[in-house]
Amino acid sequence: MLFESPWYGATLLLLLAAVAYVVLNRRGKFLAGLLAALAVAIAAAGLIVLASVIETPRERMRAMAAQLVGAVATADVDTLDGLLSDDARLVYFLSPAGMGKSEILGLVEQRFRAEYRVKEWSVLENQATMDGPEVGRVQIKVRVIAQDWNVPNVSWWKIDLRRDKQTQNFKITGISSIAIAGVSEVN
C-alpha cells in the first residue's frame, strides 16, 4: 500500500500538516505551526517520490503482463521469448491440453503476424497478487481490435509467474483464458 498507492498516505500527511498548522497557530505558535506543517508536507512529497522510484514485485508482474499482451498483439516473438520461462504453458479453448513455449511462439508468429493482425489493443484491468515469495499471478482484462474486423473483443486471462533464482526477475510460466467474448467455453 505504501509504495503502490502512495496518494492515500500523502493525503493523510497533508491533512495532518494542515491540522498541525491550525492547532499550533491557534496556540500562538505561528512559526512552529508553519515549520511543522512544512516538515509533514515534505514527508508527503518524499513518500510520493519514494513510491515512484521503488518498483514492487506486484508492479513488476503487472508490467510483465502488459508487456506480454503487447508482444502478442504486435507479434513480437523475440520479446515474448524473453518473457516466457522454458516450461511455460498456454491453455485456452483451442488448446485445452495446453501448449509449450515453442508452440506458443509459433502460434503468435502465425496467427498475429498474418491471420489476426491487431489494429489496436489495451489493458483494461490488471490485478496482481503474490502467492508466495517466488510465485505470483496476474489477472488481466484485455481489449483487442483486429485489423480486418474493426470490432473490439474483450477477454480475461490468468498469467502465472515465477521468480528466476539466478536473475531474480519474474518469468511467465502459465497463461490461461478465463473468459473470451464470443466464446462460450474457454477451458
DOLUMSE-747998 format. One record per residue (C-alpha): residue number from 0; residue in three letters; x, z, y. Coordinates in steps of 0.05 Angstrom, whole numbers. Each point is the difference from the previous one (the first is absolute). Layout:
<rs>
  resi  resn      c1      c3      c2
   NUM   ALA       X       Z       Y
...
</rs>
This chain:
<rs>
  resi  resn      c1      c3      c2
     0   MET       0       0       0
     1   LEU      56      18      47
     2   PHE      37     -67      -7
     3   GLU     -56     -47     -19
     4   SER     -52      23      52
     5   PRO      38      33      57
     6   TRP     -56     -11      50
     7   TYR     -39      60     -25
     8   GLY      59      46       9
     9   ALA      20     -31      66
    10   THR     -71       7      27
    11   LEU      -2      73     -21
    12   LEU      67      12      34
    13   LEU     -24     -34      64
    14   LEU     -62      44       0
    15   LEU      45      60     -11
    16   ALA      42     -23      60
    17   ALA     -61      -4      44
    18   VAL     -24      70     -22
    19   ALA      69      30      12
    20   TYR       2     -31      69
    21   VAL     -70      25      19
    22   VAL      10      70     -28
    23   LEU      68      11      31
    24   ASN     -21     -32      66
    25   ARG     -61      46       5
    26   ARG      47      60     -10
    27   GLY      40     -23      60
    28   LYS      57     -29     -41
    29   PHE      -4     -72      23
    30   LEU      72     -18     -16
    31   ALA      -2      34     -69
    32   GLY     -65     -36     -15
    33   LEU      28     -67      22
    34   LEU      64       9     -41
    35   ALA     -39      23     -62
    36   ALA     -47     -59       6
    37   LEU      58     -47       9
    38   ALA      37      28     -60
    39   VAL     -61      -6     -46
    40   ALA     -14     -71      27
    41   ILE      72     -19     -16
    42   ALA     -10      28     -70
    43   ALA     -62     -44      -8
    44   ALA      39     -61      21
    45   GLY      56      19     -47
    46   LEU     -49       6     -57
    47   ILE     -24     -72      13
    48   VAL      71     -27       5
    49   LEU      21      37     -64
    50   ALA     -61     -26     -38
    51   SER      16     -72      22
    52   VAL      72       6     -24
    53   ILE     -14      33     -68
    54   GLU     -32     -43     -54
    55   THR     -34      41     -54
    56   PRO      -4     -24     -73
    57   ARG     -75     -14       9
    58   GLU      15     -43      61
    59   ARG      53     -37     -39
    60   MET     -49     -13     -57
    61   ARG     -54     -25      48
    62   ALA      51     -46      32
    63   MET      21     -27     -68
    64   ALA     -73     -13     -19
    65   ALA      -9     -40      64
    66   GLN      65     -37     -14
    67   LEU     -26     -16     -70
    68   VAL     -64     -30      29
    69   GLY      40     -41      49
    70   ALA      48     -25     -53
    71   VAL     -58     -22     -45
    72   ALA     -40     -31      57
    73   THR      60     -41      24
    74   ALA      26     -14     -71
    75   ASP      66      34      18
    76   VAL      25       9     -71
    77   ASP      68      25      21
    78   THR     -29      58      40
    79   LEU     -50      14     -56
    80   ASP      57       1     -51
    81   GLY      35      54      41
    82   LEU     -62      43       5
    83   LEU     -17      -1     -74
    84   SER      35      43     -53
    85   ASP      25     -36     -62
    86   ASP     -57      31     -40
    87   ALA     -55     -15      51
    88   ARG     -69     -18     -28
    89   LEU     -60     -36      32
    90   VAL     -69      12     -29
    91   TYR     -60     -37      27
    92   PHE     -60     -40     -24
    93   LEU      39     -62     -20
    94   SER      52      43     -37
    95   PRO     -34      62     -28
    96   ALA      58      12     -48
    97   GLY      48      -3      59
    98   MET      60     -42      17
    99   GLY      73      16      12
   100   LYS      45     -12      59
   101   SER      21     -71     -17
   102   GLU     -73     -20     -12
   103   ILE     -20      32      66
   104   LEU      53     -39      37
   105   GLY     -21     -65     -35
   106   LEU     -74      13      16
   107   VAL      14      11      74
   108   GLU      45     -61       2
   109   GLN     -53     -44     -33
   110   ARG     -65      28      30
   111   PHE      20      19      71
   112   ARG      49     -55      15
   113   ALA     -45     -57     -24
   114   GLU     -70      16     -26
   115   TYR     -22      58      44
   116   ARG      38      -4      66
   117   VAL     -17      57      47
   118   LYS     -17     -16      71
   119   GLU      -8      72      24
   120   TRP       8      69     -31
   121   SER      -6      72      23
   122   VAL       2      70     -28
   123   LEU     -65      35      17
   124   GLU      15      68     -32
   125   ASN      63      28     -29
   126   GLN      -1      69     -33
   127   ALA      60      31     -34
   128   THR      11      63     -41
   129   MET      60      31     -34
   130   ASP     -17      17     -72
   131   GLY      68      33     -11
   132   PRO      69       2      31
   133   GLU      18     -69     -28
   134   VAL     -68     -35      -7
   135   GLY     -57     -19      45
   136   ARG     -56     -49       8
   137   VAL     -34     -39      54
   138   GLN     -71     -24       4
   139   ILE      -5     -59      46
   140   LYS     -57     -42      27
   141   VAL      19     -72      15
   142   ARG     -36     -56      36
   143   VAL      23     -71     -14
   144   ILE     -24     -67      26
   145   ALA      21     -60     -42
   146   GLN      23     -63      36
   147   ASP     -50     -45     -35
   148   TRP     -62      45       0
   149   ASN       4      35      67
   150   VAL     -42      57     -29
   151   PRO      26      72       0
   152   ASN       9      35     -67
   153   VAL       8      75      -2
   154   SER      31      38     -58
   155   TRP      25      69     -18
   156   TRP      65      10     -39
   157   LYS      37      59     -30
   158   ILE      76      -3       5
   159   ASP      44      48     -40
   160   LEU      70      15      25
   161   ARG      60      36     -27
   162   ARG      63      22      37
   163   ASP      63     -34     -26
   164   LYS      50      54     -20
   165   GLN      61     -38      26
   166   THR     -25     -27      67
   167   GLN     -55      53      13
   168   ASN     -44     -58      22
   169   PHE     -69     -11     -30
   170   LYS     -15     -58     -47
   171   ILE     -69     -25     -19
   172   THR     -13      13     -73
   173   GLY     -74     -18      -5
   174   ILE     -53     -41      36
   175   SER     -72       2     -22
   176   SER     -64     -25      30
   177   ILE     -54      51      17
   178   ALA     -52     -47      31
   179   ILE       1     -73      20
   180   ALA     -57     -32      39
   181   GLY     -36     -51     -42
   182   VAL      28      26     -66
   183   SER     -48      43     -39
   184   GLU      50      31     -48
   185   VAL      71       9      24
   186   ASN      30      36     -60
</rs>
